[in-house]
Each structure stands twice: as C-alpha cells, then as structure tokens.
Amino acid sequence: VQLQASGGGLVQAGDSLRLSCTASGLSGSRDYMAWFRQAPGKEREFVAAIPRTRSSTYNADSVKGRFMISRDNAKNTVYLQMNSLKPEDTAVYYCATSERLITSSLRLQNAYPYWGQGTLVTVSS
C-alpha cells in the first residue's frame, strides 16, 4: 500500500485549504483512512478519520467545526477540507490507512501501518 499526499502550502489565518491523499494497493473493504499532523517540536497527533463505508467521521476536538474529512472510494482518495485556519494548525500533515482497525483505536498512530510522506501546511498570522 502506498499513499501520496498533496495540497499543503502557505496560507493566512482564516483561509481554507484542502489536502488530498491517494492510496494505491488497498484491497480490503473495511479500511480506515486518517489524517495526523505534527507541529514543530511536538508529537504527532490525530486529526480525523473516516471508514470506507463513510458511515461516520471522527475528528480531534481541536479541529471540530473547522476541518472535514471525506473520501472518494472510486478514486481511493481521502480529503481534508480545512477552514478557518489558525497559526496553531501549522504542521506537517500525514495521511495514513489501515485495512484492519478497531474503532476504539482509530486515534492511535500505531493502529495505522501505512503512511504517506506528509505535506506541510503553514498558517501565518
């Protein structure tokens, strides 16, 4: 499984940005796709996740109401629509996927065996 993320860039506070991540090699029907981020000097943290069924979405409290995760299964692509961006959203954003996941662990990095290369989002004040 390979993941390719794109869409990062430099924006101003209050702007919007959409990240994309395309997966190749997925063979299951129960996979989850997720976004994590790592700010300078901080640990990587969970941002959002969505199952292949798109029955639910899961978001970190810090992005609720501002970020929305979605996916297009025909394209094997997951998106992260980021609105009302803040300087504290500055980070490298990583997409990840797991073909076997227990819902209770979807916020944990070690639940995802496959990771993309990361895309940098910088929000200026």
C-alpha positions in Angstrom: 0.0 0.0 0.0 1.3 3.4 -0.9 -0.1 6.8 0.0 0.6 10.1 -1.8 -0.4 13.3 0.0 -0.7 16.7 -1.6 -2.3 20.1 -1.2 -0.2 21.8 1.5 1.1 25.3 1.3 1.4 28.7 2.9 -1.9 30.5 3.8 -3.0 33.3 6.1 -5.1 32.9 9.2 -8.7 32.4 8.3 -8.0 30.9 4.9 -9.1 27.5 3.7 -7.0 24.7 2.2 -7.8 21.2 1.0 -5.5 18.3 1.4 -5.7 15.1 -0.7 -4.2 11.7 -0.3 -4.5 8.9 -2.8 -3.9 5.3 -1.9 -2.7 2.5 -4.1 -2.8 -1.2 -3.3 -5.7 -1.2 -1.0 -7.6 -4.5 -1.2 -9.9 -4.6 1.7 -13.4 -3.3 2.2 -13.2 -2.2 5.8 -10.2 0.2 5.7 -10.0 3.4 7.5 -8.2 6.5 6.2 -6.9 9.2 8.5 -5.0 12.4 8.9 -2.5 13.1 11.5 -0.3 16.2 12.0 3.0 17.0 13.6 3.8 20.6 14.6 7.4 21.7 15.1 8.7 20.4 18.3 5.6 18.4 19.1 4.3 14.9 19.0 2.3 13.7 16.0 -1.4 13.9 16.8 -4.6 12.6 15.4 -6.7 15.0 13.2 -9.5 13.0 11.6 -10.5 9.6 10.3 -13.2 8.0 8.1 -14.1 4.4 7.3 -14.6 3.1 3.8 -18.3 3.0 4.4 -18.3 6.7 5.2 -20.8 5.9 7.9 -19.1 8.2 10.4 -16.3 10.7 10.7 -14.1 11.2 13.7 -12.3 14.5 14.5 -10.0 15.8 17.1 -11.6 18.3 19.4 -9.1 21.0 18.2 -10.5 20.9 14.6 -14.2 20.2 15.2 -16.3 22.6 13.2 -13.4 23.7 11.1 -12.0 20.6 9.4 -13.9 18.0 7.5 -12.7 14.6 6.3 -14.2 12.9 3.3 -13.3 10.2 0.8 -13.9 9.1 -2.8 -13.7 5.4 -2.8 -13.7 5.2 -6.6 -10.5 7.3 -6.6 -9.1 5.7 -3.4 -8.6 9.3 -2.2 -9.2 10.9 1.2 -9.6 14.7 1.6 -9.2 17.1 4.5 -11.0 20.3 4.0 -9.5 22.8 6.4 -11.4 26.0 7.0 -10.8 29.0 9.4 -7.2 28.0 9.6 -5.2 29.2 12.6 -1.4 29.6 13.1 -1.6 26.7 15.6 -2.7 24.5 12.6 0.8 24.8 11.2 2.2 21.3 10.9 3.2 18.6 8.5 0.1 16.7 7.7 0.3 12.9 7.2 -2.3 10.6 5.8 -2.5 7.0 7.0 -4.6 3.9 6.3 -5.3 0.6 8.0 -7.2 -2.3 6.5 -7.9 -3.7 9.9 -8.9 -1.3 12.6 -10.8 -1.4 15.8 -12.8 1.7 16.1 -11.6 2.4 19.7 -8.0 2.6 18.4 -8.6 4.9 15.3 -7.0 7.9 17.1 -3.7 5.9 17.7 -0.8 6.2 15.4 0.2 2.6 15.8 -3.2 1.4 14.5 -2.1 2.5 11.0 0.6 0.5 9.3 0.7 2.6 6.1 1.7 6.3 5.9 2.1 8.9 3.3 5.1 11.2 3.1 3.5 14.3 4.6 2.6 17.7 3.3 3.5 21.0 5.0 0.8 23.4 6.0 1.9 26.8 7.2 -0.6 29.3 8.5 0.7 32.9 9.0 -0.9 35.3 11.4 
